[in-house]
Amino acid sequence: MGDHTLNQVTDTPLSQQHITQHTQVAPSRLAAAGLSASIMLLKRILKPFEHVQRHRHSWGQVIYASQGVLSVITPAGRYIVPPEQAVWVPPFVDHEVIALSQVQLSSLYLDDTQIGGFPPCCTCLNVKPVLQLLLQEVNAFMKSEAGLIDPDFKDSVMRLLMVIRDFMVLAPKVALDLPYPKDKKLLRITEALLADPSEQRTLVDWQREVGASARTLARLFKQQTGLSYSQWLQRLRLQVAIQMLSRGESVLTTALSLGYASGSAFGYMFRQLMGVAPSQYLLAQSTLPKVQCQK
């Protein structure tokens, strides 16, 4: 449905971080073939560090991992997506996906008749347990990764997909994206922070290196990312922490790797941004419903 001339892989990855470690994989068959219904669900398994190449298409997409952690990269920023969250990508927006662990991926595709109520820009959404269970139920009736539904249950599954769509529209927004600045001086700083999130330099330290005053850098950070320098660094550290914890790293190891002097200092930051302690977050991850996907 719609104009499929933009269902294409584009040339250059949006993320260059450690790209040589990643195994390049093509976008889904559905992304190439186009939608056969106004709303479709695709399931797919991604192995650790598989990288779905940068692409765009004429329909909206909700990207959700029922197991594992994803990195979703767009021109505006990066999202780290654990199982209790999803990312909404509007039509015609370049995006790429990197599996940071073994991932069971569910992608909800919506044509232009179904995207009403979704925001005009990429957004991180909170996926409540009831929505996780609905996705689990629908996945059980999917015959393959091509979005095919068991014909005996097609009408019922389509009704469930509409319910899932409505839940996604109503889902609370989560401010866990890492917006990228455009100014070259700021990019020099953020690239250094991405390479080493434990970096301790302040804007006063950076001003001598990039040739702009700390006051100017602070103003530009707020203008271009909506965050202060310290908020941006905190959010980066949170994203990396989610990756490390999902790999089984201890809270203390994660804290020290990110430049915190103690586990308690890291725990305070984590609670401020996530609303729960790291130990509670890990417990919640261990009790998520498991979805069985066929390769």
C-alpha positions as MATLAB code, in Angstrom:
seq = 'MGDHTLNQVTDTPLSQQHITQHTQVAPSRLAAAGLSASIMLLKRILKPFEHVQRHRHSWGQVIYASQGVLSVITPAGRYIVPPEQAVWVPPFVDHEVIALSQVQLSSLYLDDTQIGGFPPCCTCLNVKPVLQLLLQEVNAFMKSEAGLIDPDFKDSVMRLLMVIRDFMVLAPKVALDLPYPKDKKLLRITEALLADPSEQRTLVDWQREVGASARTLARLFKQQTGLSYSQWLQRLRLQVAIQMLSRGESVLTTALSLGYASGSAFGYMFRQLMGVAPSQYLLAQSTLPKVQCQK';
ca = [
       0.000    0.000    0.000;
       1.198    3.518   -0.653;
       4.331    4.539   -2.520;
       6.890    1.763   -2.238;
       9.635    3.583   -4.135;
      11.185    4.591   -0.811;
      11.368    1.073    0.637;
      15.104    1.102    0.050;
      18.395    0.618    1.809;
      20.443    3.811    1.808;
      24.165    4.009    1.454;
      25.785    5.122    4.699;
      25.044    3.848    8.213;
      23.706    6.452   10.614;
      25.841    4.927   13.377;
      29.563    4.474   12.928;
      30.288    3.219   16.455;
      32.200   -0.099   16.241;
      30.438   -0.864   12.963;
      33.084   -3.446   12.022;
      31.841   -5.662   14.874;
      28.386   -5.906   13.335;
      27.023   -8.444   10.876;
      25.103   -6.599    8.172;
      21.628   -8.001    7.460;
      19.002   -6.748    5.044;
      15.693   -5.217    6.134;
      12.777   -7.626    6.376;
      11.210   -9.195    3.292;
       8.059   -7.293    4.166;
       9.917   -3.986    3.977;
      10.935   -4.836    0.421;
       7.617   -6.297   -0.739;
       5.241   -3.745    0.758;
       2.182   -4.144    2.950;
      -0.654   -6.447    1.925;
      -2.924   -5.102    4.693;
      -3.322   -1.773    6.470;
      -1.738   -3.203    9.612;
       0.707   -6.106    9.854;
       2.970   -7.677   12.450;
       6.318   -9.182   11.544;
       8.413  -11.342   13.855;
      12.102  -11.915   13.426;
      15.100  -13.218   15.357;
      18.301  -11.164   15.327;
      21.571  -12.587   16.586;
      23.900  -10.473   18.748;
      25.397   -7.558   16.779;
      23.349   -8.179   13.665;
      22.779   -4.804   12.052;
      19.658   -4.196    9.969;
      20.872   -1.796    7.323;
      19.713    1.782    7.124;
      16.443    2.011    5.195;
      13.119    3.843    5.000;
       9.612    3.067    3.788;
       6.268    4.728    3.247;
       4.545    3.218    6.284;
       4.966    3.717   10.016;
       6.652    1.113   12.186;
       6.653    0.252   15.880;
       9.866   -1.625   16.733;
       9.691   -3.866   19.807;
      11.920   -6.609   21.229;
      10.099   -9.112   23.422;
      13.498  -10.464   24.436;
      16.900   -8.804   24.277;
      17.975   -5.205   23.783;
      17.993   -3.198   20.540;
      19.672   -0.029   19.403;
      17.497    1.959   16.987;
      19.312    4.771   15.197;
      17.655    7.625   13.298;
      19.055   10.916   11.956;
      17.790   12.655   15.106;
      19.317   10.329   17.681;
      19.765    6.897   19.180;
      17.372    4.763   21.226;
      18.347    1.842   23.441;
      15.258   -0.347   23.614;
      14.790   -2.928   26.392;
      11.746   -5.248   26.416;
       9.442   -2.878   28.281;
       9.794   -0.201   25.606;
       9.263    0.235   21.862;
      10.208    2.869   19.297;
       7.748    4.505   16.909;
       9.289    5.383   13.520;
       7.050    7.532   11.263;
       6.837    6.981    7.492;
       9.808    8.045    5.340;
      12.263    8.294    8.276;
      15.684    6.668    7.823;
      16.357    4.088   10.519;
      18.625    1.168   11.293;
      18.537   -1.449   14.026;
      21.377   -3.173   15.888;
      20.801   -6.203   18.119;
      22.836   -5.727   21.297;
      22.011   -9.281   22.373;
      19.946  -12.166   21.004;
      16.694  -10.399   20.088;
      13.169  -11.592   19.364;
      11.830   -8.712   17.325;
       8.234   -7.745   16.636;
       7.595   -4.943   14.141;
       4.113   -3.479   13.796;
       3.685   -1.937   10.331;
       0.953    0.660    9.737;
      -0.096    2.270    6.466;
      -1.217    5.892    6.263;
      -4.788    5.005    7.266;
      -3.604    3.641   10.627;
      -1.040    6.186   11.853;
      -3.483    8.743   13.234;
      -2.708    9.483   16.877;
       0.975    8.601   16.598;
       3.452   11.487   17.010;
       5.059   13.064   13.913;
       8.577   12.238   15.105;
      10.349    9.155   16.432;
       9.320    8.407   20.005;
      10.101    5.840   22.687;
       6.941    4.194   24.069;
       6.312    2.318   27.306;
       5.061   -1.226   26.631;
       2.922   -2.361   29.552;
       2.628   -6.060   30.506;
      -0.853   -6.356   28.986;
       0.526   -5.135   25.646;
       3.431   -7.569   25.880;
       0.939  -10.404   26.357;
      -1.184   -9.258   23.407;
       1.903   -9.291   21.190;
       2.738  -12.759   22.495;
      -0.739  -14.005   21.560;
      -0.590  -12.562   18.041;
       2.926  -13.907   17.465;
       1.614  -17.400   18.186;
      -0.564  -17.196   15.056;
       2.119  -15.823   12.724;
       3.245  -18.493   10.256;
       6.551  -16.925    9.197;
       8.600  -13.753    9.300;
       6.791  -12.557    6.161;
       3.799  -11.387    8.200;
       1.547  -14.295    7.178;
      -1.344  -15.186    9.473;
      -2.891  -18.619    9.924;
      -5.975  -18.253    7.643;
      -8.228  -20.020   10.158;
      -7.686  -17.181   12.633;
      -7.100  -14.199   10.346;
     -10.166  -12.138   11.352;
      -9.507  -12.596   15.067;
      -5.813  -11.771   14.682;
      -6.608   -8.616   12.702;
      -8.904   -7.460   15.510;
      -6.114   -8.079   18.014;
      -3.709   -6.088   15.844;
      -6.106   -3.144   15.936;
      -6.223   -3.393   19.740;
      -2.407   -3.448   19.841;
      -2.340   -0.406   17.580;
      -4.687    1.469   19.947;
      -2.587    0.495   22.970;
       0.511    1.835   21.199;
      -1.195    5.164   20.447;
      -2.123    5.509   24.128;
       1.224    4.255   25.484;
       3.101    6.717   27.713;
       6.091    8.373   26.079;
       9.513    7.600   27.566;
      12.323   10.157   27.326;
      15.219    7.749   26.808;
      16.389    8.778   23.352;
      19.830   10.288   22.900;
      19.334   13.268   20.552;
      22.258   14.172   18.324;
      23.397   17.798   17.953;
      24.314   19.281   14.575;
      26.985   21.795   15.517;
      30.473   20.490   14.646;
      31.919   21.532   17.989;
      29.199   19.668   19.855;
      29.593   16.629   17.602;
      33.272   16.520   18.490;
      32.302   16.388   22.159;
      29.502   13.851   21.780;
      31.642   11.545   19.645;
      34.246   11.513   22.422;
      31.555   10.754   24.994;
      30.108    7.945   22.865;
      33.591    6.432   22.630;
      34.106    6.733   26.399;
      30.957    7.304   28.498;
      33.091    7.448   31.667;
      34.534   10.764   30.429;
      34.711   13.264   33.303;
      35.481   16.504   31.451;
      33.139   19.455   31.955;
      32.253   22.098   29.375;
      34.915   24.309   30.951;
      37.442   21.615   30.057;
      35.985   21.149   26.569;
      36.034   24.854   25.708;
      39.803   24.842   25.344;
      39.695   21.825   23.042;
      36.869   22.830   20.704;
      37.404   26.597   20.613;
      34.136   27.858   22.083;
      33.259   29.157   25.520;
      31.553   26.911   28.048;
      28.592   29.294   28.029;
      28.234   29.011   24.243;
      28.540   25.221   24.364;
      25.908   25.007   27.113;
      23.513   27.179   25.109;
      24.027   25.118   21.943;
      23.555   21.826   23.798;
      20.204   22.982   25.119;
      19.107   24.439   21.765;
      20.037   21.429   19.653;
      19.286   18.473   21.930;
      16.787   19.844   24.448;
      19.148   18.632   27.192;
      21.919   20.192   29.203;
      25.414   18.740   28.818;
      25.118   16.853   32.123;
      21.649   15.538   31.208;
      22.922   14.331   27.821;
      25.845   12.528   29.470;
      23.514   10.969   32.050;
      21.216    9.686   29.337;
      24.163    8.236   27.411;
      25.353    6.466   30.544;
      21.865    5.118   31.158;
      21.719    3.692   27.635;
      25.085    1.988   28.093;
      24.039    0.754   31.543;
      20.945   -0.925   30.099;
      23.155   -2.693   27.554;
      25.635   -3.848   30.212;
      23.002   -5.023   32.683;
      21.199   -6.943   29.931;
      24.468   -8.784   29.222;
      24.659   -9.886   32.858;
      27.186   -7.354   34.162;
      26.847   -6.573   37.867;
      25.548   -3.225   39.071;
      28.952   -2.360   40.581;
      30.903   -3.307   37.441;
      28.505   -1.227   35.346;
      28.802    1.734   37.708;
      32.601    1.736   37.733;
      32.796    1.292   33.945;
      30.666    4.404   33.507;
      32.824    6.584   35.743;
      30.780    6.458   38.941;
      32.705    6.261   42.210;
      30.244    3.822   43.739;
      27.249    1.641   43.012;
      25.060    3.932   45.109;
      25.891    7.001   42.990;
      25.057    5.045   39.851;
      21.885    3.696   41.465;
      20.717    7.225   42.254;
      21.101    8.266   38.592;
      19.353    5.094   37.421;
      16.401    5.632   39.772;
      16.090    9.276   38.743;
      15.750    8.368   35.057;
      14.097    4.934   35.158;
      11.985    5.225   38.307;
      13.366    1.969   39.754;
      16.654    0.783   41.216;
      18.982   -1.236   38.953;
      18.256   -4.393   40.974;
      14.498   -3.904   40.515;
      15.026   -3.334   36.798;
      16.957   -6.613   36.504;
      14.234   -8.466   38.411;
      11.570   -7.075   36.073;
      13.587   -8.220   33.047;
      13.783  -11.762   34.410;
       9.987  -12.021   34.758;
       9.010  -10.766   31.288;
       6.839  -13.167   29.239;
       8.854  -15.286   26.836;
       7.770  -15.295   23.193;
       8.670  -18.254   21.007;
       9.508  -17.179   17.460;
      10.233  -19.431   14.532;
      13.283  -18.457   12.522;
];
